[in-house]
Amino acid sequence: MTDPYGQLTVDGDRAVLTFERRLPYPVHTVWAAITDPAERDAWFGTTKIDARQGGSIEMVPHGPPLPADSTRMTGRILVWDPPHVFEHEWRQSIVDDGVVRYELTADGSGTHLRFTHRGLSRRHGGGFLGGTHAYLDRLRAHLDGEPLPDWSQRRAEINSRMELESR
């Protein structure tokens, strides 16, 4: 698996974030957590999904302390292959348009989650790294039935740790 803090790959002026996590839950449980609006609301933010290829997604994250107009994300669902692949556009006024992909594969009694966010600029890719890690930590806490880490605090901790480790 890749670095637990995620991997930022830069090609020219574009970046790709990649995270891989093993979650000790069956694929269908993880699929529900990432695609069911009520479950997404618990760990990510208010979500509306027209659950089909060609459908739409709209989310307002519980994360960055910014106005909803800045954090609102919309997009078209590009791949809807339950319970294995969920891919959608990421259109948000404060960052570059991109594509987010969740890939789920069985790993024993658990699930291997591969998350990618591609199409970001180099600057935005670096900025999204800690925040994405924080959301994936919140997903894990949600699945575990544990209190969710505060997004802003967790992002700051991750960014500090990554900065220290890069020295």
TIRO-2110 file (N, C-alpha, C; in Angstrom, 1 decimal):
// TIRO-2110
0.8, -1.2, 0.0, N, 1, A
0.0, 0.0, 0.0, CA, 1, A
0.9, 1.2, 0.0, C, 1, A
0.3, 2.3, -0.4, N, 2, A
1.0, 3.6, -0.5, CA, 2, A
1.1, 4.2, 0.9, C, 2, A
1.8, 5.3, 1.0, N, 3, A
2.0, 6.1, 2.2, CA, 3, A
0.6, 6.3, 2.9, C, 3, A
0.5, 6.1, 4.2, N, 4, A
-0.8, 6.3, 4.9, CA, 4, A
-1.2, 7.8, 4.8, C, 4, A
-0.3, 8.7, 4.6, N, 5, A
-0.7, 10.1, 4.5, CA, 5, A
-1.1, 10.4, 3.1, C, 5, A
-1.1, 9.5, 2.2, N, 6, A
-1.5, 9.7, 0.8, CA, 6, A
-0.3, 10.0, 0.0, C, 6, A
-0.5, 10.0, -1.3, N, 7, A
0.6, 10.3, -2.2, CA, 7, A
0.2, 11.3, -3.2, C, 7, A
1.0, 12.3, -3.4, N, 8, A
0.8, 13.4, -4.4, CA, 8, A
1.7, 13.1, -5.6, C, 8, A
1.1, 12.9, -6.7, N, 9, A
1.9, 12.7, -7.9, CA, 9, A
1.7, 13.9, -8.9, C, 9, A
2.7, 14.5, -9.3, N, 10, A
2.6, 15.7, -10.2, CA, 10, A
3.1, 15.3, -11.6, C, 10, A
2.3, 15.7, -12.6, N, 11, A
2.7, 15.5, -14.0, CA, 11, A
2.4, 16.9, -14.6, C, 11, A
3.5, 17.6, -14.9, N, 12, A
3.4, 18.9, -15.5, CA, 12, A
2.7, 19.9, -14.5, C, 12, A
1.6, 20.4, -14.8, N, 13, A
0.9, 21.4, -13.9, CA, 13, A
-0.3, 20.7, -13.2, C, 13, A
-0.5, 19.4, -13.4, N, 14, A
-1.6, 18.7, -12.8, CA, 14, A
-1.1, 17.7, -11.8, C, 14, A
-2.0, 17.5, -10.8, N, 15, A
-1.7, 16.6, -9.7, CA, 15, A
-2.7, 15.5, -9.5, C, 15, A
-2.3, 14.4, -8.9, N, 16, A
-3.2, 13.3, -8.6, CA, 16, A
-2.9, 12.9, -7.1, C, 16, A
-4.0, 12.9, -6.3, N, 17, A
-3.9, 12.4, -4.9, CA, 17, A
-4.3, 10.9, -4.9, C, 17, A
-3.6, 10.1, -4.2, N, 18, A
-3.9, 8.7, -4.1, CA, 18, A
-3.8, 8.3, -2.6, C, 18, A
-4.8, 7.6, -2.1, N, 19, A
-4.8, 7.1, -0.8, CA, 19, A
-5.3, 5.6, -0.9, C, 19, A
-4.6, 4.8, -0.1, N, 20, A
-5.1, 3.4, 0.0, CA, 20, A
-5.2, 3.0, 1.4, C, 20, A
-6.4, 2.5, 1.8, N, 21, A
-6.6, 2.1, 3.1, CA, 21, A
-7.3, 0.7, 3.2, C, 21, A
-6.9, 0.0, 4.2, N, 22, A
-7.6, -1.3, 4.5, CA, 22, A
-8.6, -1.0, 5.6, C, 22, A
-9.9, -1.3, 5.3, N, 23, A
-10.9, -1.1, 6.3, CA, 23, A
-11.5, -2.5, 6.7, C, 23, A
-11.6, -2.7, 8.0, N, 24, A
-12.0, -4.1, 8.5, CA, 24, A
-13.5, -4.3, 8.4, C, 24, A
-14.1, -3.9, 7.3, N, 25, A
-15.5, -4.1, 7.1, CA, 25, A
-15.8, -4.6, 5.7, C, 25, A
-16.9, -5.4, 5.5, N, 26, A
-17.2, -5.9, 4.1, CA, 26, A
-17.4, -4.8, 3.1, C, 26, A
-17.2, -5.1, 1.9, N, 27, A
-17.3, -4.1, 0.8, CA, 27, A
-18.6, -3.4, 0.8, C, 27, A
-19.7, -4.2, 1.0, N, 28, A
-21.1, -3.6, 1.0, CA, 28, A
-21.2, -2.5, 2.1, C, 28, A
-20.6, -2.7, 3.2, N, 29, A
-20.7, -1.8, 4.3, CA, 29, A
-19.9, -0.5, 4.0, C, 29, A
-18.7, -0.6, 3.4, N, 30, A
-18.0, 0.6, 3.0, CA, 30, A
-18.7, 1.3, 1.8, C, 30, A
-19.2, 0.5, 0.9, N, 31, A
-20.0, 1.1, -0.2, CA, 31, A
-21.1, 2.0, 0.3, C, 31, A
-21.8, 1.5, 1.2, N, 32, A
-23.0, 2.3, 1.8, CA, 32, A
-22.4, 3.5, 2.5, C, 32, A
-21.3, 3.5, 3.1, N, 33, A
-20.8, 4.6, 3.8, CA, 33, A
-20.3, 5.7, 2.8, C, 33, A
-19.9, 5.3, 1.6, N, 34, A
-19.5, 6.3, 0.7, CA, 34, A
-20.6, 6.8, -0.3, C, 34, A
-21.7, 6.0, -0.4, N, 35, A
-22.7, 6.4, -1.4, CA, 35, A
-24.1, 6.7, -0.8, C, 35, A
-24.3, 6.3, 0.4, N, 36, A
-25.7, 6.6, 1.0, CA, 36, A
-25.6, 8.0, 1.6, C, 36, A
-26.5, 8.9, 1.1, N, 37, A
-26.5, 10.3, 1.6, CA, 37, A
-26.5, 10.5, 3.1, C, 37, A
-27.3, 9.7, 3.8, N, 38, A
-27.3, 9.8, 5.2, CA, 38, A
-26.0, 9.4, 5.9, C, 38, A
-25.4, 8.4, 5.4, N, 39, A
-24.1, 8.0, 5.9, CA, 39, A
-23.0, 9.0, 5.6, C, 39, A
-23.0, 9.5, 4.3, N, 40, A
-22.0, 10.5, 3.9, CA, 40, A
-22.2, 11.8, 4.8, C, 40, A
-23.4, 12.1, 5.2, N, 41, A
-23.6, 13.3, 6.0, CA, 41, A
-22.9, 13.1, 7.3, C, 41, A
-22.9, 11.9, 7.8, N, 42, A
-22.2, 11.6, 9.1, CA, 42, A
-20.7, 11.9, 9.1, C, 42, A
-20.0, 11.6, 8.1, N, 43, A
-18.6, 11.8, 8.1, CA, 43, A
-18.0, 12.8, 7.1, C, 43, A
-18.8, 13.1, 6.0, N, 44, A
-18.3, 14.1, 5.0, CA, 44, A
-19.0, 15.4, 5.0, C, 44, A
-20.3, 15.3, 4.7, N, 45, A
-21.1, 16.5, 4.6, CA, 45, A
-22.5, 16.2, 3.9, C, 45, A
-23.3, 17.2, 3.9, N, 46, A
-24.6, 17.0, 3.3, CA, 46, A
-24.5, 16.6, 1.8, C, 46, A
-25.1, 15.6, 1.4, N, 47, A
-24.9, 15.0, 0.1, CA, 47, A
-26.3, 14.6, -0.5, C, 47, A
-26.4, 14.9, -1.8, N, 48, A
-27.5, 14.5, -2.7, CA, 48, A
-26.8, 13.7, -3.8, C, 48, A
-27.3, 12.5, -4.0, N, 49, A
-26.8, 11.6, -5.1, CA, 49, A
-28.0, 11.1, -5.9, C, 49, A
-27.9, 11.2, -7.2, N, 50, A
-28.7, 10.5, -8.2, CA, 50, A
-27.9, 9.3, -8.6, C, 50, A
-28.1, 8.2, -7.9, N, 51, A
-27.3, 7.0, -7.8, CA, 51, A
-27.3, 6.2, -9.1, C, 51, A
-26.7, 6.7, -10.1, N, 52, A
-26.6, 6.0, -11.4, CA, 52, A
-25.5, 6.6, -12.3, C, 52, A
-25.0, 5.9, -13.2, N, 53, A
-24.0, 6.5, -14.2, CA, 53, A
-24.8, 7.6, -14.9, C, 53, A
-24.2, 8.7, -15.0, N, 54, A
-24.8, 9.9, -15.7, CA, 54, A
-25.7, 10.7, -14.7, C, 54, A
-25.8, 10.2, -13.5, N, 55, A
-26.6, 10.9, -12.4, CA, 55, A
-25.7, 12.1, -11.9, C, 55, A
-26.2, 12.7, -10.9, N, 56, A
-25.5, 13.9, -10.3, CA, 56, A
-25.1, 13.7, -8.8, C, 56, A
-24.2, 14.4, -8.4, N, 57, A
-23.8, 14.5, -7.0, CA, 57, A
-23.6, 15.9, -6.6, C, 57, A
-24.1, 16.3, -5.4, N, 58, A
-23.9, 17.6, -4.8, CA, 58, A
-23.6, 17.4, -3.3, C, 58, A
-22.5, 18.0, -2.9, N, 59, A
-22.1, 17.9, -1.5, CA, 59, A
-21.7, 19.3, -0.9, C, 59, A
-22.0, 19.5, 0.3, N, 60, A
-21.4, 20.6, 1.1, CA, 60, A
-20.7, 20.0, 2.3, C, 60, A
-19.4, 20.0, 2.3, N, 61, A
-18.6, 19.3, 3.3, CA, 61, A
-18.8, 20.0, 4.7, C, 61, A
-18.6, 19.1, 5.7, N, 62, A
-18.6, 19.7, 7.1, CA, 62, A
-17.2, 20.1, 7.5, C, 62, A
-16.3, 20.2, 6.5, N, 63, A
-14.9, 20.5, 6.8, CA, 63, A
-14.5, 21.9, 6.8, C, 63, A
-13.9, 22.4, 5.8, N, 64, A
-13.3, 23.7, 5.9, CA, 64, A
-14.3, 24.8, 6.4, C, 64, A
-13.9, 25.6, 7.3, N, 65, A
-14.8, 26.6, 7.9, CA, 65, A
-14.9, 27.8, 6.9, C, 65, A
-15.6, 27.5, 5.8, N, 66, A
-15.8, 28.5, 4.7, CA, 66, A
-17.3, 28.5, 4.4, C, 66, A
-17.7, 29.6, 3.7, N, 67, A
-19.1, 29.6, 3.3, CA, 67, A
-19.5, 28.5, 2.4, C, 67, A
-20.7, 28.0, 2.5, N, 68, A
-21.2, 26.9, 1.7, CA, 68, A
-21.0, 27.1, 0.2, C, 68, A
-21.1, 28.4, -0.3, N, 69, A
-20.9, 28.6, -1.7, CA, 69, A
-19.5, 28.3, -2.1, C, 69, A
-18.6, 28.4, -1.2, N, 70, A
-17.2, 28.1, -1.5, CA, 70, A
-16.9, 26.6, -1.5, C, 70, A
-17.5, 25.9, -0.5, N, 71, A
-17.2, 24.5, -0.4, CA, 71, A
-18.1, 23.5, -1.1, C, 71, A
-19.3, 24.1, -1.6, N, 72, A
-20.2, 23.2, -2.4, CA, 72, A
-19.5, 22.6, -3.6, C, 72, A
-19.7, 21.3, -3.7, N, 73, A
-19.1, 20.5, -4.8, CA, 73, A
-20.3, 19.9, -5.6, C, 73, A
-20.2, 20.0, -6.9, N, 74, A
-21.2, 19.3, -7.8, CA, 74, A
-20.4, 18.5, -8.8, C, 74, A
-21.2, 17.6, -9.4, N, 75, A
-20.6, 16.9, -10.5, CA, 75, A
-21.5, 15.8, -11.1, C, 75, A
-21.1, 15.2, -12.1, N, 76, A
-21.8, 14.1, -12.8, CA, 76, A
-21.2, 12.8, -12.4, C, 76, A
-22.0, 11.8, -12.2, N, 77, A
-21.4, 10.5, -11.9, CA, 77, A
-20.9, 9.8, -13.1, C, 77, A
-19.6, 9.5, -13.2, N, 78, A
-19.0, 9.0, -14.4, CA, 78, A
-19.0, 7.4, -14.4, C, 78, A
-18.9, 6.8, -13.2, N, 79, A
-18.9, 5.4, -13.0, CA, 79, A
-19.7, 5.1, -11.8, C, 79, A
-20.7, 4.2, -12.0, N, 80, A
-21.5, 3.7, -10.9, CA, 80, A
-21.6, 2.2, -11.0, C, 80, A
-20.7, 1.5, -10.3, N, 81, A
-20.6, 0.1, -10.4, CA, 81, A
-20.7, -0.6, -9.0, C, 81, A
-21.9, -0.6, -8.4, N, 82, A
-22.0, -1.1, -7.1, CA, 82, A
-21.6, -2.5, -6.9, C, 82, A
-20.9, -2.9, -5.9, N, 83, A
-20.4, -2.1, -4.8, CA, 83, A
-18.9, -1.9, -5.0, C, 83, A
-18.4, -1.7, -6.2, N, 84, A
-17.0, -1.6, -6.4, CA, 84, A
-16.4, -0.3, -6.8, C, 84, A
-17.0, 0.4, -7.7, N, 85, A
-16.4, 1.7, -8.2, CA, 85, A
-17.5, 2.8, -8.2, C, 85, A
-17.1, 3.9, -7.6, N, 86, A
-17.9, 5.1, -7.6, CA, 86, A
-17.0, 6.3, -8.1, C, 86, A
-17.2, 6.8, -9.2, N, 87, A
-16.4, 7.9, -9.7, CA, 87, A
-17.3, 9.1, -10.1, C, 87, A
-16.9, 10.3, -9.8, N, 88, A
-17.7, 11.5, -10.1, CA, 88, A
-16.8, 12.7, -10.3, C, 88, A
-17.3, 13.6, -11.1, N, 89, A
-16.6, 14.9, -11.3, CA, 89, A
-16.6, 15.6, -10.0, C, 89, A
-15.6, 16.5, -9.8, N, 90, A
-15.5, 17.4, -8.7, CA, 90, A
-15.4, 18.8, -9.2, C, 90, A
-16.5, 19.5, -9.1, N, 91, A
-16.6, 20.9, -9.5, CA, 91, A
-16.9, 21.8, -8.3, C, 91, A
-15.9, 22.6, -8.0, N, 92, A
-16.0, 23.5, -6.8, CA, 92, A
-15.4, 24.8, -7.2, C, 92, A
-16.0, 25.9, -6.7, N, 93, A
-15.6, 27.2, -7.2, CA, 93, A
-14.2, 27.6, -6.7, C, 93, A
-13.7, 27.0, -5.7, N, 94, A
-12.4, 27.5, -5.2, CA, 94, A
-11.2, 26.6, -5.6, C, 94, A
-11.5, 25.5, -6.4, N, 95, A
-10.4, 24.7, -6.9, CA, 95, A
-10.6, 24.3, -8.4, C, 95, A
-9.6, 23.6, -8.9, N, 96, A
-9.7, 23.2, -10.3, CA, 96, A
-10.8, 22.0, -10.4, C, 96, A
-11.4, 21.9, -11.6, N, 97, A
-12.3, 20.8, -11.8, CA, 97, A
-11.5, 19.5, -11.8, C, 97, A
-12.0, 18.5, -11.2, N, 98, A
-11.3, 17.2, -11.1, CA, 98, A
-12.3, 16.0, -11.2, C, 98, A
-11.7, 14.9, -10.9, N, 99, A
-12.5, 13.6, -10.8, CA, 99, A
-12.0, 12.9, -9.6, C, 99, A
-13.0, 12.4, -8.8, N, 100, A
-12.8, 11.6, -7.6, CA, 100, A
-13.2, 10.2, -7.9, C, 100, A
-12.4, 9.2, -7.5, N, 101, A
-12.8, 7.8, -7.7, CA, 101, A
-12.5, 7.0, -6.4, C, 101, A
-13.5, 6.2, -6.0, N, 102, A
-13.4, 5.3, -4.9, CA, 102, A
-13.5, 3.9, -5.6, C, 102, A
-12.5, 3.1, -5.3, N, 103, A
-12.4, 1.7, -5.8, CA, 103, A
-12.4, 0.8, -4.6, C, 103, A
-13.3, -0.2, -4.5, N, 104, A
-13.4, -1.1, -3.3, CA, 104, A
-13.2, -2.5, -3.8, C, 104, A
-12.3, -3.2, -3.1, N, 105, A
-12.1, -4.6, -3.4, CA, 105, A
-12.0, -5.4, -2.1, C, 105, A
-12.6, -6.6, -2.1, N, 106, A
-12.5, -7.4, -1.0, CA, 106, A
-11.1, -7.7, -0.6, C, 106, A
-10.8, -7.7, 0.7, N, 107, A
-9.5, -8.0, 1.2, CA, 107, A
-9.7, -8.9, 2.5, C, 107, A
-9.8, -10.2, 2.3, N, 108, A
-10.2, -11.1, 3.4, CA, 108, A
-11.6, -10.7, 3.8, C, 108, A
-11.8, -10.5, 5.1, N, 109, A
-13.1, -10.1, 5.6, CA, 109, A
-13.3, -8.6, 5.6, C, 109, A
-12.3, -7.9, 5.1, N, 110, A
-12.3, -6.4, 5.0, CA, 110, A
-12.4, -5.9, 3.6, C, 110, A
-12.0, -4.6, 3.4, N, 111, A
-12.1, -3.9, 2.1, CA, 111, A
-10.8, -3.1, 1.9, C, 111, A
-10.3, -3.2, 0.7, N, 112, A
-9.2, -2.4, 0.3, CA, 112, A
-9.9, -1.2, -0.4, C, 112, A
-9.7, 0.0, 0.1, N, 113, A
-10.2, 1.2, -0.5, CA, 113, A
-9.0, 1.9, -1.2, C, 113, A
-9.2, 2.2, -2.5, N, 114, A
-8.3, 3.1, -3.2, CA, 114, A
-9.0, 4.3, -3.6, C, 114, A
-8.6, 5.4, -3.1, N, 115, A
-9.2, 6.7, -3.4, CA, 115, A
-8.3, 7.6, -4.2, C, 115, A
-8.8, 8.1, -5.4, N, 116, A
-7.9, 9.0, -6.1, CA, 116, A
-8.7, 10.3, -6.4, C, 116, A
-8.0, 11.4, -6.5, N, 117, A
-8.6, 12.7, -6.9, CA, 117, A
-7.6, 13.2, -7.9, C, 117, A
-8.0, 13.3, -9.2, N, 118, A
-7.1, 13.7, -10.2, CA, 118, A
-7.7, 15.0, -10.9, C, 118, A
-6.7, 15.7, -11.5, N, 119, A
-7.1, 17.0, -12.2, CA, 119, A
-6.8, 18.2, -11.5, C, 119, A
-6.3, 18.1, -10.2, N, 120, A
-6.0, 19.3, -9.4, CA, 120, A
-4.7, 20.0, -9.9, C, 120, A
-4.6, 21.2, -9.7, N, 121, A
-3.3, 21.9, -10.0, CA, 121, A
-2.3, 21.4, -8.9, C, 121, A
-1.1, 21.7, -9.2, N, 122, A
0.0, 21.3, -8.2, CA, 122, A
-0.3, 21.9, -6.8, C, 122, A
-0.7, 23.2, -6.8, N, 123, A
-0.9, 23.9, -5.6, CA, 123, A
-2.1, 23.3, -4.8, C, 123, A
-3.2, 23.1, -5.6, N, 124, A
-4.4, 22.6, -4.9, CA, 124, A
-4.2, 21.1, -4.5, C, 124, A
-3.5, 20.4, -5.2, N, 125, A
-3.2, 19.0, -4.9, CA, 125, A
-2.5, 18.9, -3.5, C, 125, A
-1.5, 19.7, -3.3, N, 126, A
-0.8, 19.8, -2.0, CA, 126, A
-1.7, 20.2, -0.9, C, 126, A
-2.6, 21.2, -1.2, N, 127, A
-3.6, 21.7, -0.2, CA, 127, A
-4.6, 20.7, 0.2, C, 127, A
-5.0, 19.8, -0.8, N, 128, A
-6.0, 18.8, -0.5, CA, 128, A
-5.5, 17.6, 0.2, C, 128, A
-4.2, 17.4, 0.2, N, 129, A
-3.6, 16.1, 0.8, CA, 129, A
-4.0, 15.9, 2.2, C, 129, A
-3.8, 16.9, 3.1, N, 130, A
-4.1, 16.8, 4.5, CA, 130, A
-5.6, 16.7, 4.8, C, 130, A
-6.4, 17.5, 4.0, N, 131, A
-7.8, 17.5, 4.2, CA, 131, A
-8.5, 16.2, 3.8, C, 131, A
-8.0, 15.6, 2.7, N, 132, A
-8.5, 14.3, 2.2, CA, 132, A
-8.2, 13.2, 3.3, C, 132, A
-7.0, 13.3, 3.8, N, 133, A
-6.6, 12.3, 4.8, CA, 133, A
-7.5, 12.4, 6.0, C, 133, A
-7.8, 13.7, 6.4, N, 134, A
-8.7, 13.9, 7.5, CA, 134, A
-10.1, 13.4, 7.3, C, 134, A
-10.6, 13.5, 6.0, N, 135, A
-12.0, 12.9, 5.7, CA, 135, A
-11.9, 11.4, 5.8, C, 135, A
-10.8, 10.8, 5.3, N, 136, A
-10.8, 9.4, 5.3, CA, 136, A
-10.6, 8.9, 6.7, C, 136, A
-10.0, 9.6, 7.6, N, 137, A
-10.0, 9.3, 9.1, CA, 137, A
-11.4, 9.4, 9.6, C, 137, A
-12.2, 10.3, 9.2, N, 138, A
-13.6, 10.5, 9.6, CA, 138, A
-14.4, 9.3, 9.1, C, 138, A
-14.2, 8.9, 7.9, N, 139, A
-14.9, 7.7, 7.3, CA, 139, A
-14.6, 6.5, 8.2, C, 139, A
-13.3, 6.3, 8.6, N, 140, A
-13.0, 5.1, 9.4, CA, 140, A
-13.6, 5.2, 10.8, C, 140, A
-13.6, 6.4, 11.4, N, 141, A
-14.3, 6.6, 12.7, CA, 141, A
-15.8, 6.3, 12.6, C, 141, A
-16.4, 6.8, 11.5, N, 142, A
-17.8, 6.5, 11.3, CA, 142, A
-18.1, 5.0, 11.2, C, 142, A
-17.3, 4.3, 10.4, N, 143, A
-17.5, 2.9, 10.3, CA, 143, A
-17.2, 2.2, 11.7, C, 143, A
-16.3, 2.7, 12.4, N, 144, A
-15.9, 2.1, 13.7, CA, 144, A
-17.0, 2.4, 14.8, C, 144, A
-17.9, 3.4, 14.5, N, 145, A
-18.8, 3.8, 15.5, CA, 145, A
-18.2, 4.7, 16.6, C, 145, A
-17.0, 5.3, 16.3, N, 146, A
-16.3, 6.1, 17.2, CA, 146, A
-16.6, 7.6, 17.0, C, 146, A
-16.3, 8.5, 17.9, N, 147, A
-16.5, 9.9, 17.7, CA, 147, A
-15.6, 10.3, 16.5, C, 147, A
-16.1, 11.2, 15.7, N, 148, A
-15.4, 11.7, 14.5, CA, 148, A
-14.3, 12.7, 14.9, C, 148, A
-13.1, 12.6, 14.3, N, 149, A
-12.1, 13.7, 14.6, CA, 149, A
-12.6, 15.0, 14.0, C, 149, A
-12.3, 16.1, 14.6, N, 150, A
-12.6, 17.4, 14.1, CA, 150, A
-11.8, 17.6, 12.8, C, 150, A
-12.5, 17.9, 11.7, N, 151, A
-11.8, 18.0, 10.4, CA, 151, A
-10.6, 19.0, 10.4, C, 151, A
-10.9, 20.2, 10.9, N, 152, A
-9.8, 21.2, 10.8, CA, 152, A
-8.6, 20.8, 11.7, C, 152, A
-8.9, 20.3, 12.9, N, 153, A
-7.8, 19.9, 13.8, CA, 153, A
-7.0, 18.8, 13.2, C, 153, A
-7.7, 17.8, 12.7, N, 154, A
-7.0, 16.6, 12.1, CA, 154, A
-6.2, 17.0, 10.9, C, 154, A
-6.7, 17.9, 10.0, N, 155, A
-6.0, 18.3, 8.9, CA, 155, A
-4.7, 19.0, 9.3, C, 155, A
-4.8, 19.9, 10.3, N, 156, A
-3.6, 20.6, 10.8, CA, 156, A
-2.6, 19.6, 11.4, C, 156, A
-3.1, 18.6, 12.1, N, 157, A
-2.1, 17.6, 12.6, CA, 157, A
-1.4, 16.9, 11.5, C, 157, A
-2.2, 16.5, 10.5, N, 158, A
-1.6, 15.7, 9.4, CA, 158, A
-0.6, 16.6, 8.6, C, 158, A
-1.0, 17.8, 8.3, N, 159, A
-0.1, 18.7, 7.6, CA, 159, A
1.2, 19.0, 8.4, C, 159, A
1.1, 19.1, 9.7, N, 160, A
2.3, 19.3, 10.6, CA, 160, A
3.2, 18.1, 10.5, C, 160, A
2.6, 16.9, 10.7, N, 161, A
3.3, 15.7, 10.7, CA, 161, A
4.0, 15.5, 9.3, C, 161, A
3.3, 15.7, 8.2, N, 162, A
4.0, 15.6, 6.9, CA, 162, A
5.1, 16.6, 6.7, C, 162, A
4.9, 17.8, 7.2, N, 163, A
6.0, 18.8, 7.1, CA, 163, A
7.2, 18.4, 7.9, C, 163, A
7.0, 17.9, 9.1, N, 164, A
8.2, 17.4, 9.9, CA, 164, A
8.9, 16.2, 9.3, C, 164, A
8.1, 15.3, 8.7, N, 165, A
8.7, 14.1, 8.1, CA, 165, A
9.4, 14.4, 6.8, C, 165, A
9.0, 15.5, 6.1, N, 166, A
9.7, 15.8, 4.9, CA, 166, A
11.0, 16.6, 5.1, C, 166, A
11.3, 16.9, 6.3, N, 167, A
12.6, 17.6, 6.6, CA, 167, A
13.7, 16.7, 6.6, C, 167, A
END
